[in-house]
């Protein structure tokens, strides 16, 4: 499996080839843009440490497309949700975080209201009081996470039906 920079280069090359091949003759197909996600307004909140937050976000976003693997915690092995979070914070800031989403939700630090989320905050999901999933908030209501078996690390919106209904809270790691 190619390393993440090679994988990104390969993806960009393939995307470019597809775009070029789509430019051939024939009738132009018109696709309408997907409707915007309806939800709350997401105010821009500055991180207490913008340099560290930016490093976390760039690394996390750079891992989009990495395969999901239960128990995975490296780009080569794939990631589960908490493995992704632990890897990004360790790799970029040498910050050692707990390994499970439940343990991450118990990290000492203030709980954050959704309207006060700042880049690099951790967002948690679950049901009936149990935390079962975690992601990294990137801003504008979006977060990076490793969702499920057969999937890949991706960006999703907190106002998506599933995530909105299973949101349990957030914690600020960077202070």
Secondary structure, 3 states (H helix, E strand, C coil): CCCHHHHHHHHHHHHHHHHHHHCCCCCCCCCCCCCCCCCCCCCCCCCCCHHHHHHHHHHHHHCCCCEECCCCEECCCEECHHHHHHHHHHHHHCCCCCCCHHHHHCCCCCECCHHHCCCCCEEEEEECCEEEEEEEEEECCEEEEECCCCCEEEEEECCCHHHHHHEEEEECCCC
